[in-house]
């Protein structure tokens, strides 16, 4: 994808120009025609600061976070509510934005508006900053004259998403720290402690049992080839990250995550809450049902569940009801399916979807509060097995040597 400079005439015959990111000049022409702009000249141009920024963008150092988007939507809601002209308001927001990538994206939106395009088209130029769902909600708000309400809904949605991520990270912080500490302790034992015992056994010509021999061999390998282990772990991590970037790998990994003990249930409930909340917002904003499901499938950030949502979209395209397609997806509990059916009967689907999201969010809150209680027995069993192995492999031979010395 490269940058293209274009000039054309809009439906009123006025000369307009601008810059856009696209795969080819034909793609730029098609985009302009959809905006009722007749292209006159399209030529490739060098992307702004591409060489200087590419490595930072690859590392994600400048990528706007969810807090940056929340601040942007909150500012836009305030400005549109106050009746500030949209271009003037965007310039003020750009000047107050600290994130350089977001600032350049806002400047692109200003350029799009000045060239005669709408705000949603300007946002769509930077899909790595503004997701498709974000763009679609803004487009619906522009078309319906409720841009203020669109930014208000996006702010509420992003704040709920931020709170969920924060609660999940807080709940996982203690178990992760314990697991890291246990691995560090095992590494210290293998590199520094076990060799001391091995030298002690060797000096006494003790007959070692098989578990002790395995532990000493593992320790010798770790002490001598630790750099190979670190390189292998790094390569495995890089290979895993490359694999999950593929379509098949991402699908299988997202499906496997939902089957993890304890954590899988929380991830599933959180993803379903995100699905219901996102679908409710698109439905309430006036996005067509099929398009709303398409956007929701991308917003859930799980390819496995996203595929099930796409299957729901296919069923609706065939003329089936929402509740029937939801039942066929096999993701929802009977209570949720009943709520969706009631929503269809009463014509209040968005309210039922909001209730569904709140139902899953309450389940997530309960599980997160009890996560430590779920994980502690697993950690204790793992620690007990580790201590048992060390006891059988190290301390029992020591007792044998001690008894032989006393005898």
C-alpha positions, -999 to +999 in steps of 0.1 A: +000+000+000+014+034-010+005+071-009-013+087-039-019+124-046-051+130-065-071+159-081-107+157-093-141+175-094-170+168-071-207+166-079-209+205-079-180+207-104-156+222-079-119+213-081-108+192-051-076+174-043-060+153-015-038+124-005-049+088+003-033+055+011-043+027-014-030-004-031-030+011-066-042+041-086-072+021-098-082+016-061-079+054-056-101+060-086-128+036-074-128+052-040-132+086-055-160+075-078-179+061-048-176+096-033-191+112-064-157+127-073-145+125-109-107+119-108-085+141-131-050+132-120-037+104-097+000+098-091+020+081-065+039+101-039+063+092-011+046+085+022+053+111+048+083+102+070+079+066+059+116+055+063+119+072+097+088+058+111+085+023+097+107+007+123+088+024+152+055+014+137+066-022+133+076-023+170+043-006+179+061+021+199+039+049+186+007+030+181-022+049+198-036+030+228-072+027+239-068+057+262-058+079+232-089+069+213-111+075+244-096+110+248-102+117+210-138+106+211-145+125+243-131+157+228-150+152+196-182+146+215-177+178+235-168+199+204-197+186+183-221+191+212-209+227+215-215+233+178-178+239+170-171+236+132-158+201+126-126+212+108-117+238+134-124+213+162-102+186+146-073+210+143-076+219+180-077+182+189-047+175+167-027+203+184-035+188+218-028+152+209+006+139+222+006+107+202+024+114+168+006+086+149-028+098+161-019+134+154-010+125+118-042+105+114-063+135+126-044+157+101-054+133+074-090+136+084-087+174+082-072+171+047-101+148+036-127+173+049-110+202+032-109+183-001-147+177+000-149+142+015-167+132+047-151+125+080-156+088+079-136+086+046-108+105+063-108+081+093-108+051+069-074+063+055-057+050+087-072+016+095-044+009+119-056+038+141-093+038+136-110+003+133-137-003+107-163-004+134-152+031+145-154+044+110-188+028+104-204+044+135-190+078+125-204+074+090-238+065+103-237+095+126-228+118+098-255+104+075-282+107+102-270+140+115-262+125+149-224+127+149-225+139+185-244+107+196-220+086+176-190+099+195-208+095+228-215+058+220-179+052+209-167+068+242-189+046+263-179+015+244-141+022+245-143+029+283-160-004+289-134-022+268-106-004+287-121-014+321-124-050+311-088-052+300-077-035+332-096-060+354-083-090+334-047-077+337-051-071+374-065-105+381-037-122+361-009-102+376-005-123+408-006-158+391+019-146+364+043-133+390+041-166+409+048-186+378+077-164+367+092-167+402+089-205+401+106-207+367+134-184+380+138-206+411+141-237+389+166-220+367+188-211+397+186-246+410+196-261+377+225-237+370+240-232+405+226-255+431+224-289+415+260-289+403+271-285+439+252-317+448+265-334+417+301-327+428+293-339+463+279-372+450+308-377+427+334-372+455+317-400+475+313-424+446+277-427+455+254-449+434+227-426+421+192-435+413+177-428+379+157-397+389+190-381+403+209-389+371+182-373+350+182-341+372+220-339+371+221-344+333+194-317+329+214-294+351+247-300+332+229-294+299+213-262+312+246-248+327+266-256+296+240-247+269+220-220+285+226-197+256+212-224+232+181-227+253+176-189+253+181-188+215+157-217+210+131-200+232+134-167+212+131-186+179+101-205+192+085-172+203+092-156+169+079-187+151+048-187+172+041-150+166+045-156+129+022-186+130-006-167+147-004-140+121-015-165+095-052-170+089-051-207+100-028-201+129-048-172+143-080-193+140-066-223+158-049-203+185-081-183+192-100-215+194-074-231+217-074-201+241-110-207+249-102-242+261-076-232+286-084-242+322-100-214+342-087-186+318-105-200+288-139-195+304-131-159+313-118-152+278-150-167+263-173-147+285-153-115+278-154-121+241-191-127+241-197-095+262-177-076+236-197-092+208-231-082+224-219-047+234-205-040+199-235-055+181-258-035+203-240-003+195-240-008+158-277-019+158-287+012+179-266+035+157-286+024+126-260+003+109-277-023+087-279-057+104-257-076+080-230-049+080-233-047+118-225-084+121-196-080+097-181-052+118-188-071+150-170-102+137-139-081+134-143-063+166-145-094+189-107-100+183-112-137+181-112-155+148-130-185+160-160-166+174-157-141+146-163-170+121-194-180+141-206-144+139-200-145+101-221-177+100-249-158+117-246-131+091-249-157+063-280-171+080-296-136+081-288-131+045-308-162+037-337-147+056-335-164+089-342-146+122-314-134+145-324-157+173-324-187+150-290-179+136-277-173+171-289-207+182-272-223+152-239-207+161-238-227+193-222-199+214-250-186+235-266-200+266-304-207+265-310-177+287-293-154+262-311-170+232-344-164+250-335-127+256-327-123+219-360-139+209-379-116+232-360-086+217-370-096+182-407-100+192-408-067+210-386-048+184-361-039+211-331-060+200-305-034+210-318-034+246-317-072+248-282-072+234-272-047+261-287-070+287-268-099+272-235-079+274-242-070+310-250-106+318-216-118+304-198-089+321-213-098+355-200-134+349-166-121+340-165-099+371-174-128+393-148-151+377-121-124+379-128-119+416-124-156+422-095-162+398-069-164+425-090-190+443-092-210+411-055-208+402-039-212+436-047-250+439-031-255+404+000-236+415+002-255+447+000-288+429+027-278+405+049-266+434+043-299+453+053-319+423+084-298+418+094-303+455+087-340+453+110-344+423+138-325+440+133-345+472+134-378+454+162-369+431+185-350+454+178-355+491+173-392+491+208-399+477+222-375+503+205-396+530+220-427+515+255-412+515+250-400+551+239-435+562+269-450+544+293-426+561+279-433+595+280-470+589 
